[in-house]
Amino acid sequence: MTNTLTIIGSRAGSPGPEGPASGYHLATEYGRVLMDCGPGVLAGLTRERLHTDLDAVLVSHQHADHSADLAPLGYHRAFPVVRPPIPLLAPKGIEEYLAALDAVHGIPTLAELKTPIATQLPFTAIEPGRQYAVGDLLVDTLEAKHPVPTLSFRFPQLGLVYTADTALTDELIEFSRGARLLLAEATYVTPEGRNFDEHGHMSGIEAGRLAAEAAVEHLVLTHFSDFADADQTREYAHAQYDGPISLAQPGQRYRLSGSGAELRSA
């Protein structure tokens, strides 16, 4: 089986004309995982015919652009056909947020939808710094620098690192070192006028620095606040990193192999 990363959505904040907010699907010989589930991601999954092709969901943090479609996903897995539950792994401390989503969105007259998340996506709390197994897929975790508990993910069997939302840190550089594909947030074009240490984000400059200092093979920029600025963001990243750089767009597929990461046409 070919190990493939599919971009479902790459927007920061909210969906837009260019697609959903954050969401990424991994189809591998070890298992099938959705990373993040922001608004519009469920529609993107169904469009790519990947909505039933899941063994687990990983959520980096509770901000809506990474988690707002969890209740709709729970609905979708329970109605009109009830599918087997799949685990949801997310940072410790998100439990109250998930319960609040269920309280708001649950349908008390339907047993399978009273608590769509808890019933269809039973929760496992992740402690940063530990390695987890999702089926046979190994996931390393790092505490990201963001205003709420947030995790970066590394998949050592695939050579893939996903930064999620974070400022650039020495720990992230080490965590990303030697990655074949680095999926890095670049919310802004440059850091001008922003305090990334406080706000917990990166621009094209920091993403490029991360790729260069970690000596990764391929950088994929994602989490754009405005995709109209994406080409300029890539230019700033290129000033820091001379390797291949792609812009994450819905429908893109990256083949992950022992020899590197290859962008395949959608």
Secondary structure, DSSP 4 states (H G I P E B T S, - for coil): --EEEEEEE-BSSS-BTTB-BSEEEEE-SS-EEEE---TTHHHHHHHTT-TT--SEEE----SHHHHTTHHHHHHHHHSSSPPPP--EEEETT-HHHHHHHHHHH--TTSGGGSSHHHHHS-EEEEPTT-EEEETTEEEEEEE--SSS--EEEEETTTTEEE--S----HHHHHHHTT-SEEEEE--BS--TT--HHHH---BHHHHHHHHHHTT-S-EEEE-BS-GGGHHHHHHHHHTT--S-EEE--TT-EEEEETTEEEEE--
